[in-house]
């Protein structure tokens, strides 16, 4: 399933696999987790992204609003800055709903930058971008 050009993660196994890598960046507006896609999974050229909001965020209306805001931010940032062959999970925080959209975008950019710096040092064979 695509969401504005992004392929969305749907299965619990994918979310658990991304969480198990423990590569994450925490910002005031969101938490970004990332994992390289397994070799035999196919669609290596795509960026896949999943969204989640726990009950700690609020009721169903609030959780859905938080996920909509994360989807919009991901569509504007991850299409250009996301690395193909990588799965991303965006987790809503309590401030996601009330945070100004520009600040949410800045949070996602900062989190992506931090995760990519960590990735270049830890994944063997990773090519450094210029």
C-alpha positions in Angstrom: 0.0 0.0 0.0 1.4 3.4 -0.9 0.9 6.6 1.0 1.9 9.6 -1.1 4.7 7.6 -2.7 5.8 5.8 0.5 5.1 2.2 1.1 3.5 1.7 4.5 4.4 -1.1 6.9 1.4 -3.1 7.9 2.5 -6.3 9.7 3.4 -6.5 13.4 6.5 -8.5 12.4 7.9 -5.6 10.4 7.3 -3.2 13.4 9.0 -5.6 15.8 12.0 -6.1 13.4 12.5 -2.4 13.2 12.2 -2.0 17.0 14.7 -4.9 17.6 17.5 -3.0 15.8 17.4 -0.4 18.5 18.4 2.4 16.1 16.3 5.3 17.1 16.3 9.0 17.6 14.1 10.8 20.1 12.9 14.4 19.5 10.2 16.4 21.3 7.6 15.7 18.6 8.3 12.1 17.6 10.5 9.0 17.9 12.1 7.6 14.7 13.2 4.0 14.5 15.0 2.6 11.5 16.2 -0.8 10.2 17.8 -2.0 7.0 15.4 -4.3 5.0 16.4 -8.0 4.9 18.2 -9.0 1.8 15.6 -11.4 0.3 12.6 -9.1 0.9 12.4 -7.6 -2.6 11.5 -4.0 -3.3 14.9 -2.9 -2.1 14.5 0.5 -4.0 11.5 1.6 -1.9 11.3 3.5 1.3 8.9 1.9 3.7 7.4 3.6 6.7 5.1 2.7 9.6 3.2 4.9 12.0 2.1 4.2 15.6 0.5 6.0 18.5 -0.1 4.3 21.8 -3.1 4.9 24.2 -0.8 7.1 26.2 -1.3 9.7 23.5 -5.0 10.0 24.2 -8.3 8.7 22.8 -8.8 7.3 19.3 -9.5 10.8 17.8 -6.2 12.2 19.2 -4.2 9.1 18.2 -5.5 9.3 14.6 -4.8 13.0 14.4 -1.2 12.3 15.6 -0.7 9.6 13.0 -2.2 11.9 10.2 0.4 14.6 11.2 3.2 12.0 11.1 2.1 10.7 7.7 2.1 14.2 6.3 5.6 15.0 7.7 6.9 11.6 6.4 5.5 12.2 3.0 7.2 15.6 2.8 10.6 14.5 4.2 11.2 10.8 3.7 10.4 10.8 0.0 13.5 13.0 -0.6 15.7 12.2 2.4 14.8 8.6 3.2 17.3 5.9 2.2 16.0 3.2 -0.2 16.1 -0.3 1.3 15.4 1.1 4.8 12.3 0.8 6.9 11.2 3.7 9.2 8.8 3.7 12.1 7.5 7.0 13.4 6.1 6.9 16.9 3.8 9.7 18.1 4.5 11.4 21.4 2.1 13.3 23.7 3.3 16.6 22.1 2.8 15.4 18.4 -0.8 16.6 18.2 -0.1 20.1 19.6 3.4 20.7 18.2 3.5 23.3 15.4 3.8 21.6 12.0 7.1 23.4 11.2 8.6 22.1 14.4 7.4 18.6 13.7 9.1 18.7 10.3 12.3 20.0 12.0 12.1 17.2 14.5 11.8 14.6 11.7 14.8 16.1 9.8 16.9 16.1 13.0 15.9 12.6 13.9 16.7 11.4 10.3 20.1 13.1 10.4 21.0 11.5 13.7 19.9 8.0 12.6 21.8 8.4 9.3 25.0 9.4 11.1 24.6 6.4 13.4 23.9 4.1 10.4 26.9 5.2 8.4 29.2 4.2 11.3 27.5 0.9 12.1 26.4 -0.7 8.9 29.3 -2.4 7.1 29.6 -1.3 3.5 27.5 1.8 4.0 28.3 4.4 1.4 28.8 7.9 2.8 26.7 10.6 1.0 28.2 13.9 -0.1 
